[in-house]
């Protein structure tokens, strides 16, 4: 899993049938200093996250299971929002942040 900031939406009128009715977001993964990295990831979102929010995202099977618990293998996606962060506390004095 990773933390990311929602920076936009992706609109696609033509996509595979198993992705119909899914909303897609552009996510900038963030590091522990709460700074966005340079990569952007497209993720499925069923929770209704909005631009500027920090979200928890899952990859692979965990992402597909979060979207369709009964049949995760039926989805053609690699990443999904699995949580919207209300608050994030990071110890600024820890070695990992230096």
PyMOL commands that set and color helices and strands:
alter all, ss='L'
color gray80, all
select helices_A, chain A and resi 17-19+60-67+72-74+95-97
alter helices_A, ss='H'
color red, helices_A
select strands_A, chain A and resi 2-10+23-30+36-45+54-59+79-84
alter strands_A, ss='S'
color yellow, strands_A
deselect
rebuild
show_as cartoon
